[in-house]
Amino acid sequence: MLAFDYPTWFLALMIAPFGLATGSFANVLIYRLPLEEPEDRNVVTKSSHCPNCKAKIKPWQNIPLFAWLMLRGKCAACGWKIPGRYPLVELLGGLIFAASVYVFPVG
């Protein structure tokens, strides 16, 4: 069975996590890069951290959208309230990717 034979809703469900991850990376580019010193701007090898306390974010705390919900919108280390724009950008990325299957149908 080819991927094109799957229902559109299933394809949208399968591509949405990639949009969530893209939205998460967009948050890094939108928020972190402009505030950091030029020598600290390294999104490839430098790990994610809390903007408030600079604590390193654990991998399970970095799952787009779900981690924000699990942590109740707060940093696990210092309790800093994570702005709602973070999950909003991630959700928007997921919705755009999911909607792309309907806008640009395959097959």
Buried (B, 14 or more C-beta within 10 A) or exposed (E): EEEEEBEEEEBBEBBBBBBBBBBBBBBEEEBBEEEBEEEEEEEEEEEBBBBEEEBEBEEEBEBBBEBBEEBEBEBBBEEBEBEEEBBBBBBBBBBBBBBBBEEEEEE
